[in-house]
């Protein structure tokens, strides 16, 4: 039994040292809120949401878009089907970009990579809704 405990302790210590496991308690949402961040959340409805080629082209455009240097972090997702009335799962893609401030987001709006994304991909969508927020 002692050998098993030593083995588990060594594995856990090794994983923690490698950054693959935490030896401290994880933070919860109240302890690590995102503060002073500009959130740019965009919902896209593609003209042909079931067209694999259109989706691939759009995803390629999004992957290029997130290379704008002012973007601190990003998330690209697709809707989760829900039976809840308050959930809108009608969109095709959700794109969220996080910026340090409004000034960086304004730079992003006129950045050549963003303008290229619009030029290359706008023919693929039929509707776009944007929500921007900052604390």
Helices and strands as residue ranges (DSSP letters): H 2-17, E 38-46, H 52-65, E 73-77, E 93-99, H 102-110, H 112-121, G 122-124, E 125-134
